[in-house]
Amino acid sequence: MNLAGSWDDILVYLANPLSRELARARLERISGSWPSDLAQLKHAISLASQGNLQELMLMHLLARVLLAGQKAPKWLRTWLRDNETINVFLSELTLPRALKLRWEAVPVPIVKIDGEGGVFMMLVAPLEGSPGISMPYWSRETLEKDCLEAISQAFSATCNLGLPALKHTGFYCWPLLDPGGPPVQGRSLGLPLSIALGLLAQKSGWPKALMATGSMDDSGKVLPVGGVMAKSRVAAEAGTQLFLYPDEEKIDFTEWPLPALPVSDLRQAMTFAQLVAIGLPAVSNFRLYYSCLQNPALLLDNFNNIPASVLEWAKDRGVLEKIKSTCGSTEGFAGLVTRLGDSSLPRKHRELLASVLREEDLESLAVRSSQDALMVSNWYSYLLSLADDLQNSDASQQLKSKAKKLFRDFGNKIYVFYRTEDHRACYRRFDEDLGNCLVSLEDGPLKAMVSNIWRKQGIYLHLPITRGDDVSVRVFLSEKNQVVALSLNAVNLDVNPEDGKADFIENCLHALYLGLIRAAFVINQERLMGQAQLHEALCRYFRAVIDSVLSREIVFSQTSRDSMMTACDYYYASCFMGLEPPEALAWSSQEAGRHGGRQSELAGKTLLTAPKDHRPLRWLSQLVFSLGITCDSDWLWQRLATSLSRETRYSLGGALDHFMGLCVLSSYGTGLFENELPADALASSRIEDILLPYLMTMEYATERGSDTAS
């Protein structure tokens, strides 16, 4: 039906006294087509006056124009502005000003005299600088006293939400009621009006799929009203998707004609209204969502069960940020970090969770305890992982920048608690033990390097909470080195957290040296990666480790052993050097010719590409299987998993800086790696000689901002 046709129908209905109720129903609509021109409008007004419908038609036409704003026909807006009779509908509010306001139509379900349900519209608009409720003077003739009191209470309840905008904003409320009809009574408009005022104060609109009924008190509690079932039926006929009613109502749920939820207070009702506006397909989980949005711990527990659209809405309104309150304890912070690292969590959920903690939040958490600092480090890692998942999007670049900034800015800040007043006695004892151990140590690079940082108090120990826990060590580096803080390895060091007494303290020296080697590599990675002699020595040591593990229980033929060593060369080139298959094959062939003239068994084989995930040693096992050395693709991995510690397997998995330190330390006869590594003095000394110039030029930063133990 064309636009003019709709009004042609109205004209037909108005012309026939028997069909004027149909005309009334058409005129009361606040949506639909417009009159085609002024002539058609005047003809409709003339016909409406014959049935005492002129006032009703003009009132609803004005309401439609206010709701449409600039989208209404210009000629119609001009005619209304020049028509003085229109001003009676908006007393104390001129039409030009009214056209500039943002109006919302709020459906108010009622029970008519005959007991059937009905709906009237309340037009509402915020008035800046006019606190309180304004209404047309004639509205007192169409609304009973209890209705007017309900409107006042609705405003009080909305103000008690504490919304900042309500301090200087009021509202104009215009009930679209037939001036000639019976007045509306009751307090059931309190809930829908309160919801509308709260939404408008937050610059949101009324969801078209929502209806509500209920009385309000000044505190925001929803009180019971009558005729709920009749109202719900008329709401269902109007296509409503959710009907809100007071939770104190005693109603048989089997009779509901549409989805309905009980509400206890205004805050809950507004949340349900906003969830409807998001467009969620079902309302059955709204109560769960509301409970989670009120309880940060519950929200975090159910994070993956809440739609991303709800979480985005919560973020926009500052609700998601409340999750920070779960970080009040180290255990709570660990739970948040674990959730961010949960690979089963949808990517959008992880993005939203990553936005919860800002840099200053992480910084304050990191200095709270050593365990919290470890969690901050994990948070940084998970940010980078999320950035990789986002690939090259703008969000990915923002996350990478944030993660790198965290790592760069924290530096000396995040470990200042290691020498705080609380641990003064422990550190005094620990420093004494460490000093005695250094004195008894043979002269050499390890003693020289560790003594240097010990004298400068650059050693920071993560004391365990309970005896027997792993102990971590930190070393601060100069900002000139671009790496301002480095977390070293957990070491087998038994420290009594009450007095700082340490057993096996030589392990701490080895761990410190390992950390310095790793730092030297990180700082000078580009230059070190270009040294062929370093790779030759490291690859030699890698072959020795694999051979040592297998020789404990397997007797290989020389041919099988040569094939295994060739696979190790190819693995080193792929995982440690990062070469693509053709380049890795060329490098491994060169290595085969360098030691013993053995032939490469890889020529003509379909070469496996090194994986991007954390399964490199399993890939080595598959590579050995593809060469026909074993009959099981998981054979080598099983032997490595049962013969080597997690720390050693991590080193063999492509962590070149860690593996480099492991090679050097093996020549010192340390039990740090449970005596499971072979001693290859030639390879170790070569690697250490290459690293020494870089180790000797490192500078160490002093601790900032803490009361350092003497």
C-alpha positions as CSV (number, residue, x, y, z in Angstrom):
1,M,0.0,0.0,0.0
2,N,1.4,3.4,-0.9
3,L,1.7,6.3,1.5
4,A,-1.3,8.2,0.2
5,G,-3.3,5.0,0.2
6,S,-3.0,4.6,4.0
7,W,-4.5,8.0,4.5
8,D,-7.1,7.4,1.9
9,D,-8.2,4.5,4.1
10,I,-8.4,6.8,7.1
11,L,-10.5,9.2,5.1
12,V,-12.9,6.4,4.2
13,Y,-13.2,5.3,7.8
14,L,-13.8,8.8,9.0
15,A,-16.5,9.5,6.4
16,N,-18.5,6.5,7.6
17,P,-20.0,6.8,11.2
18,L,-20.0,3.0,11.4
19,S,-16.3,2.7,10.9
20,R,-15.1,5.5,13.1
21,E,-13.7,3.1,15.7
22,L,-11.4,1.8,12.9
23,A,-10.5,5.4,12.2
24,R,-9.7,6.0,15.9
25,A,-7.4,2.9,15.9
26,R,-5.6,4.1,12.9
27,L,-5.2,7.7,14.2
28,E,-3.8,6.4,17.6
29,R,-0.9,4.7,15.9
30,I,2.4,6.6,16.3
31,S,4.0,5.0,13.2
32,G,3.1,4.6,9.6
33,S,2.7,6.8,6.6
34,W,2.3,10.6,6.5
35,P,-0.5,12.6,4.8
36,S,0.5,13.1,1.2
37,D,0.0,16.9,1.3
38,L,-1.7,19.7,3.2
39,A,-5.0,19.3,1.3
40,Q,-5.3,15.7,2.3
41,L,-4.5,16.6,5.9
42,K,-7.2,19.4,6.0
43,H,-9.7,17.0,4.5
44,A,-9.0,14.4,7.2
45,I,-9.3,17.1,9.9
46,S,-12.7,18.2,8.6
47,L,-14.0,14.6,8.6
48,A,-12.5,13.9,12.1
49,S,-14.3,16.9,13.5
50,Q,-17.6,15.4,12.5
51,G,-16.9,12.5,14.8
52,N,-15.3,14.5,17.6
53,L,-11.9,12.9,16.7
54,Q,-10.2,16.1,15.5
55,E,-8.3,16.6,18.8
56,L,-7.3,13.0,19.0
57,M,-5.9,13.1,15.4
58,L,-3.9,16.3,15.9
59,M,-2.5,15.0,19.2
60,H,-1.2,11.8,17.7
61,L,0.0,13.5,14.5
62,L,2.0,15.9,16.7
63,A,3.4,12.9,18.7
64,R,4.5,11.2,15.5
65,V,6.3,14.4,14.3
66,L,8.1,14.8,17.6
67,L,9.3,11.1,17.5
68,A,10.4,11.4,13.8
69,G,12.1,14.8,14.2
70,Q,13.7,16.0,11.0
71,K,12.5,12.9,9.2
72,A,8.9,14.2,9.3
73,P,7.8,16.1,6.2
74,K,8.9,19.7,6.3
75,W,5.6,21.1,5.2
76,L,3.9,19.2,8.1
77,R,6.3,20.6,10.6
78,T,5.8,24.1,9.3
79,W,2.0,23.7,9.4
80,L,2.1,22.4,13.0
81,R,4.4,25.3,14.1
82,D,2.0,27.8,12.6
83,N,-1.1,26.2,14.1
84,E,-1.8,27.8,17.5
85,T,-4.2,25.1,18.5
86,I,-1.3,22.6,18.7
87,N,0.3,24.5,21.6
88,V,-2.4,23.3,23.9
89,F,-1.0,19.8,23.8
90,L,2.5,21.0,24.9
91,S,1.8,23.6,27.6
92,E,4.9,25.3,28.8
93,L,6.9,23.9,25.9
94,T,6.9,25.6,22.5
95,L,6.9,23.5,19.3
96,P,10.3,24.7,18.0
97,R,11.9,23.7,21.3
98,A,9.9,20.4,21.4
99,L,11.2,19.5,17.9
100,K,14.8,19.8,19.2
101,L,14.3,17.3,22.1
102,R,14.9,13.6,21.9
103,W,11.5,11.9,22.4
104,E,10.8,8.3,23.3
105,A,7.4,6.5,23.2
106,V,7.0,4.3,26.3
107,P,4.1,1.8,26.2
108,V,2.1,1.6,29.4
109,P,-0.1,-1.5,29.7
110,I,-3.3,-0.9,31.6
111,V,-6.6,-2.6,32.5
112,K,-9.6,-1.0,31.0
113,I,-13.0,-0.7,32.7
114,D,-14.3,-3.8,31.0
115,G,-11.3,-5.8,32.5
116,E,-9.5,-6.2,29.2
117,G,-6.0,-5.1,28.7
118,G,-5.0,-2.0,26.9
119,V,-1.9,0.2,26.2
120,F,-1.4,3.9,26.1
121,M,1.8,5.7,25.1
122,M,3.7,8.1,27.3
123,L,6.0,10.4,25.4
124,V,9.1,11.3,27.4
125,A,12.0,13.7,26.6
126,P,14.9,14.8,28.7
127,L,15.0,18.5,29.5
128,E,18.5,19.9,30.2
129,G,18.8,22.3,33.1
130,S,15.2,21.6,34.3
131,P,15.4,19.0,37.1
132,G,12.1,17.3,37.9
133,I,9.1,16.3,35.9
134,S,7.1,18.6,33.6
135,M,3.8,17.7,32.1
136,P,0.9,19.4,30.2
137,Y,-1.5,21.1,32.6
138,W,-4.4,19.2,31.1
139,S,-2.8,15.8,32.0
140,R,-4.4,16.1,35.5
141,E,-7.7,15.6,33.7
142,T,-6.6,12.3,32.1
143,L,-4.5,10.8,35.0
144,E,-5.9,10.1,38.4
145,K,-4.1,11.3,41.6
146,D,-2.4,7.9,42.2
147,C,-1.0,8.0,38.6
148,L,0.5,11.4,39.2
149,E,2.0,10.2,42.4
150,A,3.5,7.2,40.6
151,I,5.2,9.5,38.1
152,S,6.7,11.5,40.9
153,Q,8.0,8.3,42.6
154,A,9.3,7.1,39.3
155,F,11.5,10.2,39.1
156,S,12.7,9.8,42.7
157,A,13.5,6.1,42.1
158,T,15.5,7.0,39.0
159,C,17.4,9.7,40.8
160,N,18.4,7.2,43.5
161,L,20.3,5.2,40.8
162,G,23.0,7.9,41.2
163,L,23.3,8.7,37.5
164,P,25.4,11.9,37.0
165,A,23.1,13.2,34.3
166,L,20.2,13.4,36.6
167,K,21.8,16.1,38.7
168,H,20.9,18.7,36.0
169,T,18.4,16.9,33.8
170,G,14.6,16.7,34.1
171,F,12.0,15.2,31.9
172,Y,8.9,16.2,30.0
173,C,6.2,13.5,30.2
174,W,3.2,13.7,27.8
175,P,0.5,11.0,28.1
176,L,-1.1,10.3,24.8
177,L,-4.6,9.9,26.2
178,D,-7.9,10.8,24.6
179,P,-8.9,14.0,26.4
180,G,-12.5,12.9,26.1
181,G,-11.9,9.4,27.5
182,P,-12.0,8.1,31.0
183,P,-9.0,9.0,33.2
184,V,-6.4,6.4,33.9
185,Q,-5.9,5.3,37.4
186,G,-3.4,3.1,39.3
187,R,0.4,3.1,39.9
188,S,1.4,0.5,37.3
189,L,3.1,3.1,35.0
190,G,5.8,3.6,37.7
191,L,8.0,0.8,36.5
192,P,8.0,1.5,32.7
193,L,8.4,5.2,33.3
194,S,11.3,4.7,35.7
195,I,13.0,2.4,33.2
196,A,12.5,5.0,30.4
197,L,13.9,7.9,32.5
198,G,17.0,5.8,33.5
199,L,17.6,4.8,29.9
200,L,17.2,8.4,28.6
201,A,19.6,9.6,31.3
202,Q,22.2,7.1,29.8
203,K,21.4,8.3,26.3
204,S,19.6,5.1,25.4
205,G,16.2,4.5,24.0
206,W,13.2,2.3,24.9
207,P,13.5,-1.1,23.4
208,K,10.5,-1.7,21.1
209,A,10.3,-5.3,22.1
210,L,9.7,-4.5,25.8
211,M,6.7,-3.9,28.0
212,A,6.6,-3.6,31.8
213,T,4.2,-3.0,34.6
214,G,4.7,-2.4,38.2
215,S,4.6,0.3,41.0
216,M,7.7,1.9,42.4
217,D,8.7,3.3,45.7
218,D,11.2,6.1,46.1
219,S,14.1,3.7,46.8
220,G,13.6,1.8,43.5
221,K,11.9,-1.3,44.7
222,V,9.3,-2.7,42.4
223,L,5.9,-3.2,44.1
224,P,3.0,-5.4,43.0
225,V,0.0,-4.1,40.9
226,G,-3.2,-5.6,39.6
227,G,-4.3,-7.1,36.3
228,V,-0.9,-8.5,35.3
229,M,-2.3,-11.3,33.2
230,A,-4.6,-9.0,31.2
231,K,-1.6,-6.7,30.6
232,S,0.6,-9.5,29.5
233,R,-2.0,-10.7,27.0
234,V,-2.2,-7.3,25.3
235,A,1.6,-7.1,25.3
236,A,1.7,-10.4,23.5
237,E,-0.8,-9.2,20.9
238,A,1.5,-6.2,20.3
239,G,4.4,-8.5,19.5
240,T,6.4,-7.9,22.7
241,Q,9.4,-10.2,23.2
242,L,9.8,-9.6,27.0
243,F,7.3,-8.6,29.7
244,L,8.6,-7.4,33.1
245,Y,6.4,-7.6,36.2
246,P,6.9,-7.3,40.0
247,D,8.5,-10.4,41.5
248,E,6.0,-10.3,44.4
249,E,3.1,-11.2,42.0
250,K,1.6,-14.6,42.6
251,I,1.1,-15.9,39.1
252,D,0.8,-19.4,37.5
253,F,3.7,-19.4,35.0
254,T,1.9,-21.9,32.8
255,E,-0.5,-19.2,31.7
256,W,2.1,-16.8,30.3
257,P,1.3,-15.8,26.7
258,L,4.8,-14.5,26.1
259,P,8.3,-14.5,27.7
260,A,8.1,-12.8,31.1
261,L,10.6,-12.1,33.9
262,P,9.9,-10.9,37.5
263,V,12.0,-7.9,38.7
264,S,12.6,-6.8,42.2
265,D,14.2,-3.4,41.7
266,L,14.8,-0.7,39.1
267,R,18.4,-1.5,38.5
268,Q,17.5,-5.1,37.6
269,A,14.7,-4.0,35.3
270,M,16.9,-1.5,33.5
271,T,19.5,-4.2,32.9
272,F,16.9,-6.5,31.5
273,A,15.7,-3.7,29.2
274,Q,19.2,-3.0,27.9
275,L,19.8,-6.7,27.3
276,V,16.6,-6.7,25.2
277,A,17.9,-3.7,23.3
278,I,21.1,-5.7,22.4
279,G,18.9,-8.1,20.5
280,L,19.7,-11.4,22.3
281,P,17.6,-14.2,20.8
282,A,16.4,-15.6,24.1
283,V,15.6,-14.2,27.5
284,S,15.9,-17.4,29.5
285,N,19.5,-16.5,30.7
286,F,18.8,-12.9,31.6
287,R,18.7,-13.6,35.3
288,L,22.1,-15.3,35.2
289,Y,23.5,-12.5,33.2
290,Y,22.2,-10.0,35.7
291,S,23.6,-11.9,38.6
292,C,27.0,-12.1,36.9
293,L,27.0,-8.4,36.1
294,Q,26.4,-7.6,39.8
295,N,29.1,-10.0,41.1
296,P,32.6,-9.7,39.5
297,A,33.7,-13.1,40.8
298,L,30.6,-14.8,39.3
299,L,31.1,-12.8,36.1
300,L,34.6,-14.2,35.8
301,D,33.5,-17.7,36.6
302,N,30.9,-17.6,33.8
303,F,32.8,-15.4,31.4
304,N,32.7,-17.9,28.5
305,N,28.9,-18.5,29.0
306,I,28.0,-14.9,28.5
307,P,27.5,-13.6,24.9
308,A,30.1,-11.2,23.7
309,S,27.4,-8.6,22.9
310,V,26.5,-8.5,26.6
311,L,30.2,-8.2,27.6
312,E,30.7,-5.4,25.2
313,W,27.6,-3.6,26.6
314,A,29.1,-4.2,30.1
315,K,32.4,-2.7,29.0
316,D,30.8,0.4,27.5
317,R,29.1,1.1,30.8
318,G,32.1,0.4,33.0
319,V,30.6,-2.8,34.4
320,L,33.3,-5.0,33.0
321,E,36.0,-3.0,34.8
322,K,34.6,-4.2,38.1
323,I,36.3,-7.5,37.5
324,K,39.4,-5.7,38.8
325,S,38.0,-6.1,42.2
326,T,38.8,-9.9,42.0
327,C,42.5,-8.9,42.1
328,G,42.3,-8.0,45.7
329,S,44.2,-11.1,46.5
330,T,47.0,-12.9,44.7
331,E,44.7,-15.9,44.3
332,G,42.0,-13.8,42.7
333,F,44.5,-12.1,40.3
334,A,45.8,-15.6,39.3
335,G,42.3,-16.6,38.5
336,L,41.9,-13.6,36.2
337,V,45.2,-14.3,34.5
338,T,44.4,-18.0,34.0
339,R,41.1,-17.0,32.4
340,L,42.9,-14.7,29.9
341,G,45.2,-17.6,29.0
342,D,42.3,-20.1,28.5
343,S,42.7,-21.1,24.9
344,S,39.0,-22.4,24.9
345,L,37.8,-18.8,25.6
346,P,36.5,-17.2,22.3
347,R,38.8,-14.6,20.9
348,K,36.4,-11.8,21.4
349,H,36.0,-12.7,25.0
350,R,39.8,-12.7,25.5
351,E,39.9,-9.2,23.8
352,L,37.4,-7.9,26.2
353,L,39.1,-9.5,29.2
354,A,42.4,-8.0,28.2
355,S,40.9,-4.5,28.4
356,V,40.1,-4.9,32.1
357,L,43.5,-4.1,33.5
358,R,45.4,-1.0,32.5
359,E,49.1,-0.5,32.7
360,E,48.9,1.3,36.1
361,D,46.8,-1.6,37.4
362,L,49.3,-4.2,36.4
363,E,52.2,-2.1,37.8
364,S,50.5,-1.8,41.2
365,L,49.8,-5.5,41.2
366,A,53.3,-6.5,40.3
367,V,54.9,-4.8,43.3
368,R,52.5,-6.5,45.7
369,S,54.3,-9.9,45.9
370,S,56.6,-12.1,43.8
371,Q,53.7,-14.3,42.9
372,D,51.8,-11.3,41.5
373,A,54.8,-10.3,39.5
374,L,54.9,-13.7,37.9
375,M,51.2,-13.3,37.0
376,V,51.9,-9.9,35.4
377,S,54.6,-11.6,33.3
378,N,52.0,-14.2,32.3
379,W,49.5,-11.5,31.4
380,Y,52.1,-10.0,29.1
381,S,52.6,-13.3,27.4
382,Y,48.9,-13.9,27.0
383,L,48.6,-10.4,25.4
384,L,51.2,-11.3,22.8
385,S,49.5,-14.6,22.2
386,L,46.1,-12.9,21.7
387,A,47.8,-10.4,19.3
388,D,49.1,-13.3,17.2
389,D,45.6,-14.7,17.0
390,L,44.3,-11.4,15.8
391,Q,46.9,-11.5,13.1
392,N,47.5,-8.1,11.3
393,S,44.4,-6.3,12.4
394,D,44.4,-2.9,14.2
395,A,43.5,-4.6,17.4
396,S,46.5,-6.9,17.0
397,Q,48.9,-4.0,16.6
398,Q,47.4,-2.2,19.6
399,L,47.7,-5.3,21.8
400,K,51.3,-5.9,20.7
401,S,52.2,-2.2,21.5
402,K,50.5,-2.5,24.9
403,A,52.4,-5.8,25.7
404,K,55.7,-4.4,24.6
405,K,55.1,-1.2,26.6
406,L,54.3,-3.2,29.7
407,F,57.6,-5.2,29.3
408,R,59.6,-2.1,28.6
409,D,58.1,0.2,31.3
410,F,57.9,-2.3,34.2
411,G,61.6,-3.2,34.2
412,N,63.0,-2.2,37.5
413,K,59.6,-1.3,38.9
414,I,58.0,-4.7,39.1
415,Y,60.5,-6.4,41.4
416,V,61.2,-3.7,43.9
417,F,59.6,-5.8,46.7
418,Y,62.4,-8.4,46.6
419,R,64.6,-6.4,49.0
420,T,61.8,-4.8,51.1
421,E,61.8,-4.4,54.9
422,D,59.7,-7.5,55.3
423,H,62.5,-9.7,53.9
424,R,65.5,-7.8,55.3
425,A,66.6,-10.5,57.7
426,C,66.1,-13.2,55.1
427,Y,68.2,-11.3,52.6
428,R,70.9,-10.6,55.0
429,R,71.3,-14.3,55.7
430,F,71.0,-15.1,52.0
431,D,73.7,-12.6,51.0
432,E,76.0,-14.1,53.6
433,D,75.5,-17.6,52.3
434,L,75.9,-16.4,48.7
435,G,79.1,-14.5,49.5
436,N,80.7,-17.5,51.3
437,C,79.8,-19.7,48.3
438,L,81.4,-17.3,45.9
439,V,84.6,-17.2,47.9
440,S,84.9,-21.0,47.7
441,L,84.2,-21.1,44.0
442,E,87.1,-21.7,41.6
443,D,88.1,-18.7,39.5
444,G,86.5,-18.4,36.1
445,P,83.8,-16.7,34.1
446,L,81.0,-17.9,36.3
447,K,82.6,-16.6,39.5
448,A,83.5,-13.3,37.9
449,M,80.1,-12.6,36.4
450,V,78.0,-13.5,39.4
451,S,80.4,-11.7,41.9
452,N,79.9,-8.6,39.8
453,I,76.2,-8.5,40.0
454,W,76.2,-9.6,43.7
455,R,78.4,-6.7,44.7
456,K,76.0,-4.3,43.0
457,Q,73.0,-5.9,44.7
458,G,71.5,-6.8,41.3
459,I,70.4,-10.2,42.6
460,Y,66.8,-10.5,43.6
461,L,65.4,-13.7,45.1
462,H,61.8,-14.8,45.1
463,L,61.5,-16.3,48.5
464,P,59.1,-19.2,48.7
465,I,55.8,-19.0,50.7
466,T,56.4,-22.5,52.0
467,R,59.7,-24.4,52.3
468,G,60.3,-26.6,49.3
469,D,58.6,-24.3,46.7
470,D,60.5,-23.4,43.7
471,V,62.7,-20.3,44.0
472,S,63.1,-17.8,41.2
473,V,65.9,-15.3,40.8
474,R,65.8,-11.9,39.0
475,V,68.7,-9.8,37.7
476,F,68.3,-6.1,36.7
477,L,70.1,-4.9,33.5
478,S,70.8,-1.4,32.3
479,E,68.2,0.4,30.2
480,K,71.0,0.9,27.6
481,N,70.7,-2.9,27.0
482,Q,67.1,-2.5,26.1
483,V,66.1,-5.3,28.4
484,V,65.6,-3.8,31.8
485,A,64.5,-6.9,33.7
486,L,65.0,-10.6,33.2
487,S,63.2,-13.5,35.0
488,L,65.6,-16.4,35.4
489,N,64.9,-20.0,36.0
490,A,63.4,-21.7,39.0
491,V,66.3,-23.5,40.7
492,N,66.6,-26.4,43.1
493,L,67.4,-24.2,46.1
494,D,66.0,-25.0,49.6
495,V,65.4,-21.6,51.3
496,N,63.8,-21.3,54.7
497,P,61.4,-18.4,54.3
498,E,61.6,-17.5,58.0
499,D,65.3,-16.9,58.2
500,G,66.7,-17.0,54.7
501,K,68.9,-20.1,55.3
502,A,69.7,-21.6,52.0
503,D,70.9,-25.1,51.2
504,F,72.4,-26.0,47.8
505,I,73.1,-22.4,47.3
506,E,75.6,-23.2,44.5
507,N,72.5,-23.9,42.4
508,C,71.6,-20.3,42.7
509,L,75.0,-19.3,41.3
510,H,74.4,-21.5,38.3
511,A,70.9,-20.2,37.8
512,L,72.3,-16.6,37.9
513,Y,74.9,-17.4,35.3
514,L,72.3,-19.1,33.1
515,G,70.2,-15.9,33.3
516,L,73.2,-13.7,32.4
517,I,73.9,-15.9,29.4
518,R,70.3,-15.6,28.3
519,A,70.4,-11.8,28.8
520,A,73.5,-11.5,26.7
521,F,71.8,-13.4,23.9
522,V,68.6,-11.3,24.0
523,I,70.6,-8.1,23.9
524,N,73.0,-9.2,21.1
525,Q,70.7,-11.7,19.3
526,E,71.3,-10.4,15.8
527,R,75.1,-10.5,16.0
528,L,75.2,-13.9,17.8
529,M,72.8,-15.6,15.4
530,G,75.3,-14.7,12.6
531,Q,78.2,-16.6,14.2
532,A,78.7,-20.0,12.4
533,Q,81.0,-21.3,15.1
534,L,78.4,-20.8,17.8
535,H,75.8,-22.8,15.8
536,E,78.3,-25.6,15.1
537,A,79.1,-25.9,18.8
538,L,75.4,-25.8,19.9
539,C,74.3,-28.3,17.3
540,R,77.1,-30.6,18.4
541,Y,75.9,-30.4,22.0
542,F,72.3,-31.0,20.9
543,R,73.4,-34.2,19.1
544,A,75.2,-35.2,22.3
545,V,72.1,-34.7,24.5
546,I,69.9,-36.9,22.2
547,D,72.6,-39.5,21.8
548,S,73.0,-39.6,25.6
549,V,69.3,-40.2,26.2
550,L,69.0,-43.0,23.7
551,S,72.3,-44.7,24.6
552,R,71.0,-45.4,28.1
553,E,68.6,-48.1,26.8
554,I,69.0,-48.5,23.0
555,V,71.9,-50.0,21.0
556,F,72.0,-48.4,17.6
557,S,73.8,-49.6,14.5
558,Q,76.2,-47.0,13.1
559,T,73.9,-46.4,10.2
560,S,70.9,-45.7,12.4
561,R,73.0,-43.5,14.6
562,D,74.2,-41.5,11.6
563,S,70.6,-41.1,10.4
564,M,69.6,-39.9,13.9
565,M,72.4,-37.3,14.0
566,T,71.3,-36.0,10.5
567,A,67.8,-35.6,11.8
568,C,69.2,-33.7,14.8
569,D,71.1,-31.4,12.5
570,Y,67.9,-30.7,10.4
571,Y,65.9,-30.2,13.6
572,Y,68.5,-27.7,15.0
573,A,68.4,-25.7,11.7
574,S,64.6,-25.6,11.6
575,C,63.7,-25.0,15.3
576,F,66.7,-23.2,16.7
577,M,67.8,-21.2,13.6
578,G,64.3,-20.8,12.1
579,L,65.4,-21.9,8.6
580,E,62.8,-23.0,6.0
581,P,63.1,-26.7,4.8
582,P,65.4,-26.0,1.8
583,E,67.8,-23.9,3.8
584,A,67.7,-26.3,6.8
585,L,68.4,-29.2,4.5
586,A,71.4,-27.4,3.0
587,W,72.8,-26.5,6.5
588,S,72.3,-30.1,7.8
589,S,74.1,-31.5,4.7
590,Q,77.0,-29.1,5.4
591,E,77.1,-30.3,9.0
592,A,77.1,-34.0,7.8
593,G,80.1,-33.3,5.7
594,R,81.9,-31.5,8.6
595,H,81.8,-34.3,11.1
596,G,82.9,-37.8,9.8
597,G,81.7,-37.5,6.2
598,R,78.4,-39.2,7.0
599,Q,75.8,-38.9,4.2
600,S,72.6,-37.0,4.7
601,E,69.6,-39.3,4.8
602,L,67.2,-36.4,4.1
603,A,67.8,-36.1,0.3
604,G,64.7,-36.9,-1.7
605,K,62.5,-37.1,1.5
606,T,59.3,-35.1,2.0
607,L,60.5,-32.7,4.6
608,L,58.3,-31.7,7.5
609,T,58.0,-28.0,8.3
610,A,58.8,-27.0,11.9
611,P,55.5,-26.3,13.7
612,K,54.6,-22.9,15.0
613,D,53.0,-24.2,18.2
614,H,54.8,-25.7,21.2
615,R,55.3,-29.2,19.9
616,P,58.8,-29.1,18.4
617,L,60.2,-32.3,20.2
618,R,57.2,-34.3,19.1
619,W,57.9,-33.0,15.6
620,L,61.5,-34.4,15.9
621,S,60.0,-37.7,16.9
622,Q,57.9,-37.6,13.7
623,L,60.9,-36.7,11.7
624,V,62.9,-39.7,13.0
625,F,59.9,-41.9,12.1
626,S,59.7,-40.5,8.6
627,L,63.3,-41.4,8.0
628,G,62.6,-45.0,8.9
629,I,64.7,-45.0,12.0
630,T,61.8,-46.0,14.3
631,C,58.5,-47.8,13.9
632,D,56.5,-45.4,16.0
633,S,56.0,-41.7,15.4
634,D,56.0,-41.0,19.1
635,W,58.9,-43.2,20.1
636,L,61.6,-40.6,20.5
637,W,59.3,-38.2,22.3
638,Q,58.4,-40.9,24.9
639,R,62.0,-41.4,25.7
640,L,62.7,-37.7,26.0
641,A,59.7,-37.2,28.2
642,T,60.7,-39.9,30.7
643,S,64.5,-39.2,30.7
644,L,64.6,-35.4,30.8
645,S,63.1,-32.8,33.1
646,R,60.6,-30.2,31.9
647,E,63.3,-27.5,32.1
648,T,65.6,-29.4,29.8
649,R,62.8,-30.3,27.4
650,Y,61.9,-26.7,27.2
651,S,65.5,-25.8,26.2
652,L,65.6,-28.5,23.6
653,G,62.3,-27.2,22.1
654,G,63.9,-24.3,20.3
655,A,64.6,-21.8,23.2
656,L,68.0,-20.9,21.9
657,D,69.0,-18.6,24.7
658,H,68.1,-21.2,27.4
659,F,69.8,-24.0,25.5
660,M,72.9,-21.9,25.1
661,G,73.1,-21.4,28.9
662,L,72.4,-25.1,29.5
663,C,75.3,-26.1,27.3
664,V,77.7,-23.8,29.2
665,L,76.5,-24.9,32.6
666,S,77.0,-28.6,31.9
667,S,80.7,-28.1,31.9
668,Y,80.6,-26.9,35.5
669,G,79.4,-30.3,36.8
670,T,76.2,-28.8,38.2
671,G,73.3,-30.9,39.4
672,L,70.9,-28.1,38.3
673,F,69.5,-30.4,35.6
674,E,69.5,-33.5,37.7
675,N,72.8,-34.8,36.2
676,E,71.0,-35.7,33.0
677,L,73.1,-33.8,30.5
678,P,76.3,-35.0,28.9
679,A,79.5,-33.2,29.6
680,D,81.0,-31.9,26.3
681,A,83.9,-29.7,27.5
682,L,84.9,-28.7,23.9
683,A,81.4,-27.5,22.9
684,S,80.8,-25.8,26.2
685,S,84.1,-23.9,26.2
686,R,83.6,-22.8,22.7
687,I,80.2,-21.4,23.4
688,E,81.4,-19.7,26.6
689,D,84.4,-18.1,24.8
690,I,82.0,-16.7,22.2
691,L,79.7,-15.2,24.8
692,L,82.3,-13.8,27.2
693,P,82.8,-10.5,25.3
694,Y,79.1,-9.9,25.4
695,L,78.8,-10.9,29.1
696,M,81.6,-8.5,30.1
697,T,80.0,-5.5,28.5
698,M,76.6,-5.8,30.1
699,E,75.6,-3.1,32.6
700,Y,73.4,-3.6,35.6
701,A,70.8,-1.2,36.8
702,T,70.3,-0.5,40.5
703,E,67.1,-1.1,42.3
704,R,64.6,1.8,42.4
705,G,62.1,2.8,45.0
706,S,62.7,0.3,47.7
707,D,64.5,0.1,51.0
708,T,67.5,-2.0,50.0
709,A,69.0,-4.4,52.5
710,S,72.6,-3.8,53.4
